[in-house]
Amino acid sequence: MKSILITGAGGFIGGFLVEEALKWGYDTWAAVRSTTSREYLKDKRIHFIELDYDDQDNLEKTLNEHNAEYGRWDYIVHNLGVTKSTSYLDFERVNHGYLRALVDALQATGMTPEVFLLMSSLSVMGPGDEKSYKPFLSTDMPQPNTFYGVSKVKAETYLQMVENFPYTIFRCTGVYGPREKDYFLMIKSIKRGFDFSVGFEKQMLTFIYVKDLVTAVMDALERGPLRKAYFISENQAYTQQEFRKIVCEELGKKFVIPVTCPLWLVKQVCRVSEFIGKVTLKASTLNRDKFKILKQRNWLCDTSEARRDFDFSPKYSLRDGLREAIAWYRNAGWL
């Protein structure tokens, strides 16, 4: 039986990765903290392990102990990361620093897996072509314009610098699905009768349903070439209006007021929200880093290499995924 370690297992994507790994019959290990919620990690087949990325000696000690009793993991999916924070230093510490600490510890303890898959982000590419809306290509140079994107690029670069390390990188677009909270806020707003969009220029959005993403992860672990980065997205882009139309139809909502916020206003709102977050020590969804992401007009990307290398083929259209997600939100009492 193949064994797998999933870091960041208590998060939205992490929970689905654990579920998918169990479906594939892997001996599944979830890396969590003592404070991590295990609400969606209740399957008795799950093994738990706590890794201290801030203490290199302790991290290596934990890995050595695991290796002595169970052996190395065949696969590791590094899903641990920070997407919002009251301090931009957290992006560097967690997204880059923790990745580096884990990779170094794996090598030092002889625990290098067959495949180490890093969950990165399309944000590493930066704004892209916002005139002709040319999709990002695998040959394009990352040019991130956010602290988040920079931290992810640094993590990718470190993997690429480690000689012969068996990595795969997933540059994911917007991930949505049951239990996800950011897109849920958009859906909740539409249910209340308002749909807020940013800027007056055309914006092309891309998405990947969480179940398609985790299936792609397992396919890449089993069949994908090593030392490559892939864009992961549904093979279609949508405008904000198309997103709103689908959500309205799935909610049975007949009348919604579209509100387009000018960029200057959104920028000020993000500044204020960030300030409040720092004062309250609670990370805000809206901040100056997030503004650059909201401002971006082109999220198209070329997924042909993933289709060719491990037969990446999303099963869910945005409509299918939103229908399933909305049903979950309703059943869970979120809507």
C-alpha positions in Angstrom: 0.0 0.0 0.0 1.3 3.4 -1.0 1.6 6.0 1.8 0.9 9.7 1.6 1.5 12.7 3.8 -0.8 15.7 3.3 0.2 19.0 5.0 -2.4 21.7 5.7 -4.8 18.8 6.1 -7.2 20.8 8.2 -7.9 23.4 5.6 -10.6 23.5 2.8 -8.5 21.8 0.1 -6.6 19.7 2.6 -9.8 17.9 3.8 -10.7 17.0 0.3 -7.2 15.8 -0.4 -7.4 13.5 2.6 -10.7 12.1 1.5 -9.4 11.5 -2.0 -6.3 9.8 -0.8 -8.4 7.4 1.2 -10.5 6.6 -1.9 -7.3 5.8 -3.7 -6.4 3.3 -1.0 -3.4 5.2 0.3 -2.1 4.8 3.9 -3.0 8.4 4.6 -1.3 10.8 7.1 -2.6 14.2 7.9 -0.1 16.8 9.1 -2.0 19.1 11.6 -1.3 21.3 14.6 -2.8 20.7 18.0 -5.2 23.6 17.4 -6.3 22.4 14.0 -10.0 21.6 13.6 -10.6 18.0 12.7 -14.3 18.5 11.9 -13.8 17.0 8.4 -11.0 14.6 9.4 -13.1 12.0 11.3 -12.4 8.9 9.2 -10.8 6.4 11.5 -8.3 5.4 8.8 -6.6 8.8 9.0 -3.2 8.9 10.8 -2.2 12.2 12.3 1.2 13.8 12.8 2.3 17.1 14.1 5.2 18.8 12.4 7.0 21.8 13.9 8.3 23.8 11.0 9.7 26.5 13.3 12.2 24.2 14.9 14.4 22.4 12.4 15.9 20.0 14.9 12.5 19.0 16.2 11.1 18.6 12.7 14.0 16.3 11.8 13.5 14.4 15.0 9.8 13.8 14.3 10.7 12.6 10.8 13.4 10.3 12.0 11.0 8.7 14.5 8.3 8.2 11.8 10.9 6.7 9.5 12.1 4.3 12.2 8.5 3.0 12.8 6.7 3.4 9.5 9.3 4.2 6.8 9.2 7.1 4.4 6.0 8.4 2.7 5.8 7.5 -1.0 4.0 10.8 -1.7 3.8 14.1 0.0 1.3 16.8 -0.9 2.5 20.1 0.6 -0.8 22.0 0.9 0.2 24.1 3.8 0.0 27.9 3.2 -1.2 31.3 4.1 -3.5 33.2 1.8 -4.3 36.2 4.1 -2.6 37.6 7.1 -2.3 40.7 9.3 1.4 40.6 8.6 3.0 40.1 5.2 5.9 38.5 6.9 3.6 35.5 7.5 3.6 34.8 3.7 7.3 34.5 3.7 7.5 32.5 6.9 4.8 30.0 6.0 4.6 29.8 2.2 8.3 29.8 1.6 10.0 29.2 4.9 8.0 26.1 6.0 8.4 24.6 2.5 12.1 25.0 2.7 12.2 23.6 6.3 10.3 20.5 5.2 12.3 19.8 2.1 15.6 20.2 4.0 14.4 17.9 6.8 13.2 15.3 4.3 16.7 15.3 2.7 18.5 15.3 6.0 16.6 12.3 7.3 16.5 10.2 4.1 12.8 10.7 3.8 12.6 12.2 0.3 9.4 10.7 -1.3 8.9 9.5 -4.8 6.9 12.6 -5.5 6.6 15.9 -3.6 3.7 17.9 -4.9 3.5 21.6 -4.0 0.1 23.3 -4.1 1.0 26.7 -5.5 -1.1 29.4 -7.2 -1.9 31.1 -10.5 -1.0 34.3 -8.6 2.6 33.6 -9.2 2.2 34.8 -12.7 1.1 38.3 -12.0 -1.3 40.4 -14.0 -0.6 38.9 -17.5 -2.0 40.2 -20.8 -5.0 42.4 -20.1 -5.3 43.7 -23.7 -5.7 40.6 -25.9 -6.3 38.3 -22.9 -3.8 35.8 -24.0 -3.7 32.8 -21.6 -0.7 32.2 -19.4 1.6 29.6 -21.0 4.0 27.2 -19.2 6.9 29.1 -20.9 5.9 32.4 -19.4 8.1 33.9 -16.7 6.3 34.3 -13.3 6.0 38.0 -12.4 4.0 38.2 -9.2 2.8 41.5 -8.0 1.6 40.5 -4.5 3.3 39.4 -1.3 1.4 36.1 -1.6 2.5 35.5 -5.2 6.1 36.3 -4.3 6.1 33.9 -1.4 4.8 31.1 -3.7 7.3 31.8 -6.4 10.1 31.7 -3.8 8.8 28.3 -2.7 8.7 27.1 -6.3 12.2 28.4 -7.0 13.6 26.6 -3.9 12.2 23.3 -5.2 13.7 23.9 -8.6 17.1 24.7 -7.1 17.3 21.4 -5.1 19.2 19.0 -7.3 17.3 15.8 -8.3 14.4 16.6 -5.9 11.3 14.9 -7.3 8.8 17.8 -7.2 5.6 18.6 -9.1 4.0 22.0 -8.9 0.3 22.8 -9.2 -0.4 26.5 -10.1 -4.1 26.4 -9.2 -6.7 29.0 -10.2 -9.6 29.9 -8.0 -10.7 26.8 -6.1 -14.3 26.5 -4.9 -16.6 23.9 -3.5 -18.3 22.7 -0.3 -16.8 24.2 2.9 -15.0 27.0 1.0 -15.6 30.4 2.5 -14.5 33.2 0.1 -16.6 32.3 -2.9 -19.4 31.4 -0.4 -19.5 35.1 0.6 -20.1 36.0 -3.1 -22.9 33.4 -3.3 -24.4 34.7 0.0 -24.3 38.3 -1.3 -26.1 37.3 -4.5 -28.8 35.4 -2.5 -29.3 38.7 -0.6 -29.9 40.5 -3.9 -26.6 42.1 -4.5 -23.6 41.1 -6.7 -20.5 43.2 -6.3 -17.9 43.3 -9.0 -14.6 45.2 -9.2 -13.7 47.6 -12.1 -15.3 48.4 -15.4 -12.9 46.7 -17.7 -13.7 43.2 -18.9 -12.5 40.5 -16.4 -12.1 36.9 -17.3 -12.3 34.5 -14.4 -11.3 30.9 -14.2 -12.2 28.2 -11.6 -11.4 24.7 -10.6 -13.9 22.6 -8.5 -12.2 21.1 -5.5 -13.1 17.5 -6.4 -11.5 18.0 -9.8 -8.4 19.4 -8.2 -7.8 16.6 -5.8 -8.4 14.0 -8.5 -5.8 15.8 -10.6 -3.4 15.7 -7.6 -3.6 11.9 -7.3 -3.3 11.5 -11.1 -0.2 13.6 -11.1 1.4 11.7 -8.2 0.8 8.4 -10.0 1.5 9.3 -13.6 2.9 12.8 -14.0 6.5 13.6 -15.0 8.7 15.1 -12.3 10.2 18.6 -11.9 7.5 20.4 -13.8 4.9 23.1 -13.0 1.3 22.9 -14.3 -1.6 25.3 -14.5 -4.8 23.7 -13.1 -8.1 25.2 -14.2 -11.4 24.3 -15.8 -11.0 24.7 -19.6 -13.3 27.7 -19.8 -13.3 31.3 -18.5 -16.3 33.3 -17.3 -17.2 36.9 -16.8 -18.6 38.1 -13.5 -22.0 38.4 -15.2 -21.8 34.8 -16.3 -20.9 33.7 -12.7 -23.8 35.7 -11.3 -26.2 34.3 -13.8 -25.3 30.7 -12.9 -25.5 31.4 -9.2 -28.9 33.1 -9.6 -30.3 30.2 -11.5 -29.0 27.6 -9.0 -30.4 29.6 -6.1 -33.7 30.3 -7.9 -33.0 34.0 -7.5 -34.8 36.0 -10.1 -33.7 39.5 -9.2 -30.3 40.7 -8.2 -28.8 44.2 -8.3 -25.4 44.2 -9.9 -23.0 46.8 -8.2 -19.8 47.6 -10.0 -17.3 49.2 -7.6 -14.6 51.5 -9.2 -11.1 50.4 -8.5 -10.2 53.5 -6.5 -13.1 52.8 -4.1 -12.2 49.1 -3.7 -8.6 50.1 -3.0 -9.6 52.4 -0.2 -12.0 49.8 1.3 -9.1 47.3 1.2 -6.8 49.7 3.0 -9.3 50.4 5.7 -10.1 46.6 6.1 -6.4 45.8 6.4 -6.0 48.5 9.0 -8.9 47.1 11.1 -7.4 43.6 10.7 -4.1 44.8 12.1 -5.7 46.5 15.0 -7.9 43.5 15.9 -5.2 41.0 15.0 -7.7 39.2 12.8 -6.7 38.6 9.2 -9.1 40.3 6.8 -10.2 38.9 3.4 -9.8 42.4 2.0 -6.4 44.0 2.1 -3.9 45.8 -0.2 -2.5 42.5 -1.5 -6.0 41.2 -2.2 -6.8 44.4 -4.1 -4.1 43.6 -6.7 -5.8 40.2 -7.1 -9.2 41.7 -7.5 -7.9 44.3 -9.9 -6.4 41.6 -12.2 -8.4 41.2 -15.4 -7.0 38.1 -17.0 -7.0 34.7 -15.2 -6.8 32.6 -18.3 -4.2 29.8 -18.4 -3.1 27.0 -20.7 -3.7 23.6 -19.1 -2.6 21.6 -22.2 0.5 20.2 -20.5 -1.5 18.8 -17.6 -3.9 17.2 -20.1 -1.1 15.7 -22.0 1.1 14.5 -19.1 -1.4 13.0 -16.8 -4.7 13.2 -18.6 -6.1 16.2 -16.7 -9.7 16.4 -17.5 -12.1 18.4 -15.2 -15.4 16.7 -14.9 -17.2 19.7 -13.3 -18.3 22.7 -15.2 -18.8 25.9 -13.1 -22.5 25.3 -13.2 -22.2 21.6 -12.0 -19.7 22.6 -9.3 -21.8 25.5 -8.0 -24.9 23.4 -8.0 -23.2 20.8 -5.7 -21.6 23.5 -3.6 -24.8 25.4 -3.1 -26.6 22.3 -2.1 -24.0 21.6 0.5 -24.2 25.2 1.9 -27.9 24.8 2.2 -27.7 21.4 3.9 -25.1 22.7 6.3 -27.2 25.7 7.2 -24.8 28.3 5.7 -27.4 29.5 3.2 
